[in-house]
């Protein structure tokens, strides 16, 4: 899922990701992101740091609290590197500076998806061994 208040940017990025066979939904606010996650299974969230309303950092906190297995990649402008690092401390998978190369984003998404898959498998194994 892509979360960015710049509608045109989000739509364009979603189209470019779909061309690369990535299933992508996009929303334009932190509030919408949290609502979407409550209704749709999601593996990776690409989250803009600077948004009106609930900003990216607060949205990240909520995602990690409610959906700890979802991996989050933060998008930030050059002036917000410190905020992106703060996001990493809260639990973001990684961050990219806007504008970014689509291939760089795709590689990060693939890595984040792998990490999530490994966590899910380990969780399943733990549950199976504790119930046996």
MIFIKE-189320 format. One line per 3 residues: number of its first residue (from 0); their letters; for each residue y, z, x of N, C-alpha, C, O, CB. Coordinates in steps of 0.1 Angstrom, whole numbers, plus 5000, padded with zeros to 4 digits. Last residue first. Glycine has a CB too. Example, Ala and Ser with C-alpha at 12.3 -4.5 7.8 and 13.67 -1.06 7.14 Angstrom:
2
1 = SA = 4978/5071/5128/4989/5071/5137/5000/5079/5129/5011/5080/5134/4994/5057/5141  4943/5078/5132/4955/5078/5123/4967/5078/5132/4967/5085/5142/4955/5090/5113
END
This chain:
132
131 = XXX = 4717/5202/5021/4703/5201/5024/4697/5214/5029/4686/5215/5032/4700/5190/5033  4744/5205/5019/4737/5206/5007/4721/5206/5009/4714/5209/4999/4741/5195/4997  4752/5201/5045/4754/5215/5039/4747/5216/5026/4744/5228/5022/4769/5217/5037
128 = XXX = 4746/5175/5049/4739/5185/5057/4741/5199/5052/4732/5207/5053/4744/5184/5072  4763/5162/5031/4749/5161/5030/4741/5172/5037/4731/5177/5033/4745/5147/5035  4789/5170/5041/4785/5174/5027/4769/5173/5025/4763/5182/5019/4792/5165/5017
125 = XXX = 4788/5158/5066/4789/5172/5065/4785/5177/5051/4778/5187/5050/4804/5176/5067  4786/5131/5058/4776/5137/5066/4776/5152/5065/4766/5158/5063/4777/5132/5080  4811/5128/5045/4799/5126/5038/4787/5132/5045/4779/5139/5038/4796/5111/5035
122 = XXX = 4828/5132/5067/4829/5141/5056/4816/5140/5047/4811/5150/5043/4842/5138/5047  4822/5110/5083/4819/5124/5088/4819/5134/5077/4811/5143/5076/4830/5128/5098  4831/5089/5066/4816/5090/5070/4813/5105/5074/4803/5110/5070/4813/5080/5081
119 = XXX = 4858/5095/5065/4851/5095/5053/4836/5097/5056/4829/5105/5049/4853/5082/5045  4865/5091/5093/4867/5104/5086/4858/5105/5073/4852/5116/5071/4882/5107/5083  4859/5064/5095/4851/5073/5103/4853/5087/5097/4843/5095/5096/4857/5073/5118
116 = XXX = 4878/5053/5078/4864/5051/5075/4855/5061/5082/4846/5066/5077/4860/5037/5078  4902/5060/5091/4899/5066/5078/4884/5065/5075/4878/5074/5070/4907/5059/5067  4899/5044/5114/4900/5059/5115/4896/5065/5102/4889/5075/5102/4914/5063/5120
113 = XXX = 4900/5019/5102/4888/5023/5110/4887/5038/5111/4877/5045/5109/4887/5017/5124  4926/5019/5092/4915/5018/5083/4902/5022/5090/4894/5030/5084/4913/5003/5078  4940/5020/5116/4941/5031/5107/4930/5031/5097/4924/5041/5094/4955/5030/5099
110 = XXX = 4933/4995/5127/4930/5007/5134/4930/5019/5125/4921/5028/5125/4940/5009/5146  4944/4978/5107/4930/4977/5110/4925/4990/5117/4915/4996/5114/4926/4965/5119  4971/4985/5110/4964/4987/5097/4949/4987/5099/4942/4996/5094/4968/4976/5087
107 = XXX = 4976/4976/5136/4978/4990/5133/4970/4993/5120/4964/5004/5119/4993/4994/5131  4972/4948/5132/4964/4956/5141/4964/4971/5138/4954/4977/5139/4968/4953/5156  4993/4943/5114/4980/4941/5110/4970/4948/5119/4960/4954/5114/4976/4925/5110
104 = XXX = 5016/4948/5130/5013/4956/5118/4999/4955/5114/4992/4965/5111/5023/4952/5107  5013/4928/5149/5013/4942/5153/5010/4951/5142/5002/4960/5143/5027/4946/5160  5016/4905/5132/5003/4908/5139/5002/4922/5144/4991/4928/5143/5001/4898/5151
101 = XXX = 5042/4907/5125/5032/4909/5115/5019/4912/5121/5011/4920/5116/5031/4896/5105  5065/4925/5145/5056/4913/5143/5045/4916/5134/5039/4927/5134/5051/4909/5157  5092/4941/5128/5080/4941/5137/5073/4928/5135/5075/4921/5125/5071/4953/5133
98 = XXX = 5127/4952/5129/5116/4943/5124/5104/4943/5134/5106/4944/5146/5122/4929/5121  5112/4984/5129/5116/4972/5121/5126/4965/5129/5135/4971/5136/5122/4976/5107  5086/4999/5148/5101/4997/5146/5103/4984/5138/5096/4974/5140/5108/4996/5160
95 = XXX = 5060/5019/5136/5065/5007/5141/5079/5006/5138/5084/5011/5128/5057/4995/5135  5036/5046/5141/5049/5041/5136/5052/5027/5143/5048/5025/5154/5060/5051/5138  5006/5063/5129/5014/5057/5140/5028/5052/5133/5030/5054/5121/5007/5044/5146
92 = XXX = 4996/5082/5111/4987/5075/5121/4995/5069/5132/4991/5071/5144/4979/5064/5114  5012/5113/5104/5012/5098/5103/5003/5093/5114/5002/5099/5125/5027/5092/5105  5015/5141/5106/5002/5135/5104/5001/5120/5102/4991/5114/5098/4996/5141/5092
89 = XXX = 5037/5153/5116/5032/5157/5102/5018/5151/5099/5011/5156/5090/5042/5153/5092  5040/5140/5139/5037/5155/5140/5032/5159/5126/5023/5168/5126/5049/5163/5144  5048/5116/5130/5036/5117/5137/5031/5131/5138/5019/5134/5136/5037/5111/5152
86 = XXX = 5073/5123/5119/5063/5118/5110/5049/5119/5117/5039/5123/5111/5065/5104/5106  5087/5127/5143/5085/5138/5134/5073/5135/5124/5065/5143/5121/5098/5142/5126  5088/5101/5151/5080/5110/5159/5077/5123/5151/5066/5128/5151/5087/5114/5172
83 = XXX = 5105/5091/5132/5092/5086/5132/5083/5095/5140/5071/5097/5137/5092/5072/5139  5128/5105/5139/5122/5108/5126/5108/5103/5126/5099/5109/5120/5130/5101/5115  5134/5093/5163/5130/5108/5163/5124/5111/5150/5114/5120/5149/5143/5116/5165
80 = XXX = 5140/5067/5156/5128/5070/5163/5124/5084/5163/5112/5088/5162/5130/5065/5178  5161/5056/5141/5153/5067/5135/5140/5070/5143/5130/5075/5137/5149/5063/5121  5174/5034/5150/5182/5047/5150/5173/5059/5146/5177/5070/5147/5194/5046/5141
77 = XXX = 5157/5013/5146/5159/5018/5159/5166/5031/5160/5163/5039/5169/5168/5008/5168  5138/5020/5116/5148/5013/5123/5150/5019/5137/5145/5030/5139/5162/5012/5116  5103/5022/5108/5116/5028/5111/5125/5018/5118/5121/5009/5125/5115/5041/5119
74 = XXX = 5074/5030/5091/5083/5019/5095/5097/5025/5097/5102/5032/5088/5083/5007/5085  5043/5046/5096/5057/5047/5093/5064/5035/5099/5061/5030/5110/5063/5060/5099  5012/5046/5081/5020/5040/5092/5034/5040/5088/5038/5035/5078/5014/5025/5095
71 = XXX = 4987/5068/5072/5001/5064/5070/5007/5058/5082/5007/5065/5093/5009/5076/5064  4955/5072/5056/4963/5070/5069/4976/5064/5065/4977/5055/5057/4955/5061/5079  4940/5095/5036/4948/5083/5036/4956/5083/5049/4963/5093/5053/4957/5082/5024
68 = XXX = 4929/5121/5036/4922/5110/5043/4929/5097/5044/4926/5088/5051/4909/5108/5036  4946/5138/5021/4945/5139/5036/4938/5128/5043/4941/5126/5055/4939/5152/5039  4963/5138/4996/4953/5128/5000/4951/5127/5015/4955/5118/5022/4957/5113/4995
65 = XXX = 4982/5159/4994/4973/5155/4983/4962/5146/4986/4951/5147/4980/4982/5148/4972  4993/5161/5020/4989/5173/5013/4979/5169/5002/4968/5176/5000/5001/5180/5007  4999/5135/5027/4990/5142/5035/4985/5155/5028/4973/5159/5031/4996/5146/5049
62 = XXX = 5018/5129/5006/5005/5121/5008/4995/5129/5016/4984/5130/5011/5008/5108/5015  5038/5148/5012/5031/5148/4999/5018/5141/5000/5007/5146/4995/5040/5142/4988  5047/5139/5037/5042/5153/5035/5033/5154/5023/5022/5160/5023/5053/5163/5035
59 = XXX = 5055/5113/5031/5044/5115/5040/5038/5129/5038/5026/5130/5038/5048/5113/5055  5077/5120/5015/5066/5112/5009/5054/5114/5018/5043/5116/5012/5070/5097/5007  5093/5131/5035/5089/5139/5024/5077/5133/5017/5067/5140/5013/5100/5142/5014
56 = XXX = 5097/5108/5051/5091/5120/5057/5086/5129/5045/5074/5134/5046/5102/5128/5065  5110/5089/5034/5096/5087/5039/5089/5099/5045/5077/5101/5043/5097/5077/5050  5126/5107/5006/5125/5098/5018/5111/5097/5023/5102/5103/5018/5135/5104/5029
53 = XXX = 5131/5105/4973/5122/5111/4982/5121/5102/4994/5116/5091/4993/5108/5114/4976  5162/5089/4972/5153/5098/4965/5144/5105/4975/5149/5111/4985/5144/5090/4955  5161/5060/4994/5168/5069/4986/5158/5078/4978/5146/5074/4977/5177/5062/4976
50 = XXX = 5146/5059/5027/5146/5055/5013/5155/5065/5005/5155/5077/5008/5132/5053/5007  5134/5055/5058/5147/5057/5051/5147/5051/5037/5147/5038/5036/5158/5051/5060  5107/5049/5065/5113/5062/5067/5125/5065/5058/5126/5075/5051/5116/5065/5081
47 = XXX = 5082/5032/5047/5095/5032/5053/5101/5046/5054/5099/5054/5044/5105/5023/5044  5048/5030/5052/5058/5038/5046/5071/5037/5054/5072/5040/5065/5054/5052/5045  5018/5019/5043/5028/5015/5052/5041/5020/5046/5045/5016/5035/5029/4999/5055
44 = XXX = 4987/5034/5040/5000/5033/5034/5010/5029/5045/5010/5036/5056/5005/5046/5027  4953/5028/5034/4963/5029/5044/4977/5026/5036/4978/5018/5028/4962/5018/5055  4936/5031/5011/4931/5034/5025/4943/5037/5034/4943/5047/5041/4922/5023/5030
41 = XXX = 4934/5042/4978/4941/5035/4988/4937/5040/5002/4934/5052/5003/4957/5038/4986  4928/5040/4943/4922/5044/4956/4929/5035/4967/4931/5023/4966/4907/5042/4957  4953/5049/4920/4946/5038/4927/4941/5043/4941/4948/5048/4949/4956/5027/4930
38 = XXX = 4966/5070/4909/4959/5062/4900/4951/5051/4907/4942/5044/4901/4968/5055/4890  4980/5084/4928/4973/5092/4918/4964/5083/4909/4955/5089/4903/4983/5099/4909  4994/5063/4941/4982/5069/4947/4974/5078/4938/4962/5079/4939/4987/5078/4959
35 = XXX = 5015/5059/4922/5005/5048/4925/4992/5055/4931/4981/5051/4926/5011/5038/4934  5029/5083/4926/5024/5079/4912/5012/5069/4914/5002/5071/4908/5035/5074/4903  5037/5080/4952/5029/5091/4948/5022/5089/4935/5011/5093/4933/5037/5104/4948
32 = XXX = 5053/5057/4950/5041/5057/4959/5032/5068/4954/5020/5066/4953/5046/5059/4973  5074/5064/4933/5064/5054/4929/5052/5054/4937/5041/5052/4932/5071/5040/4929  5086/5082/4951/5081/5087/4938/5071/5077/4933/5060/5081/4928/5093/5088/4928
29 = XXX = 5094/5065/4972/5084/5076/4974/5078/5081/4961/5066/5083/4961/5091/5087/4982  5097/5031/4961/5102/5044/4963/5090/5054/4966/5079/5051/4963/5110/5049/4951  5085/5006/4955/5099/5006/4962/5105/5020/4963/5117/5021/4965/5108/4998/4954
26 = XXX = 5053/4992/4964/5062/5000/4955/5075/5002/4963/5075/5000/4975/5055/5013/4950  5026/4968/4965/5039/4974/4970/5047/4981/4959/5047/4977/4948/5047/4963/4977  4994/4962/4977/5002/4965/4966/5015/4970/4972/5015/4976/4983/4996/4976/4956
23 = XXX = 4970/4941/4992/4982/4948/4993/4989/4950/4980/4991/4941/4972/4992/4941/5003  4943/4933/5011/4947/4936/4998/4959/4945/4998/4958/4956/5003/4935/4942/4990  4945/4908/5035/4946/4923/5033/4951/4925/5019/4961/4919/5014/4957/4929/5043
20 = XXX = 4944/4882/5043/4932/4887/5036/4933/4903/5035/4922/4909/5034/4919/4883/5043  4967/4871/5052/4957/4876/5062/4946/4884/5056/4939/4891/5063/4965/4885/5073  4981/4868/5029/4976/4856/5036/4966/4859/5047/4958/4851/5051/4988/4848/5042
17 = XXX = 4988/4894/5024/4977/4888/5016/4972/4875/5022/4960/4872/5021/4983/4885/5002  5008/4897/5043/4996/4904/5045/4985/4899/5037/4973/4898/5041/4998/4919/5042  5028/4881/5032/5023/4877/5045/5010/4885/5048/5001/4879/5055/5033/4881/5056
14 = XXX = 5033/4895/5008/5027/4881/5008/5021/4877/5021/5010/4871/5022/5039/4871/5004  5043/4919/5018/5031/4919/5010/5024/4905/5010/5012/4904/5011/5033/4924/4996  5067/4909/5030/5056/4915/5038/5043/4915/5031/5032/4912/5037/5060/4929/5043
11 = XXX = 5080/4901/5007/5077/4891/5017/5066/4897/5026/5057/4889/5029/5090/4889/5026  5083/4926/4993/5076/4914/4987/5072/4904/4997/5060/4899/4997/5085/4908/4977  5098/4941/5012/5084/4945/5007/5076/4934/5001/5065/4932/5005/5086/4957/4997
8 = XXX = 5122/4926/5013/5114/4929/5025/5099/4932/5021/5090/4926/5027/5120/4940/5034  5130/4928/4986/5127/4915/4992/5119/4916/5005/5109/4909/5007/5140/4908/4996  5134/4956/4984/5124/4949/4975/5120/4936/4982/5109/4932/4982/5130/4946/4961
5 = XXX = 5136/4983/5002/5141/4969/5003/5131/4960/4996/5122/4955/5002/5144/4965/5018  5121/5005/5000/5131/5003/4990/5138/4990/4991/5145/4986/4981/5142/5014/4991  5086/5005/5004/5099/5002/5010/5109/4999/4999/5106/4992/4990/5098/4990/5020
2 = XXX = 5053/5007/5010/5064/5015/5004/5077/5012/5011/5079/5017/5022/5061/5030/5003  5022/4993/5005/5035/4991/5012/5046/4998/5004/5047/4996/4992/5039/4977/5014  4988/5000/5008/5000/5000/5000/5012/5000/5009/5013/5007/5019/5000/5012/4990
END
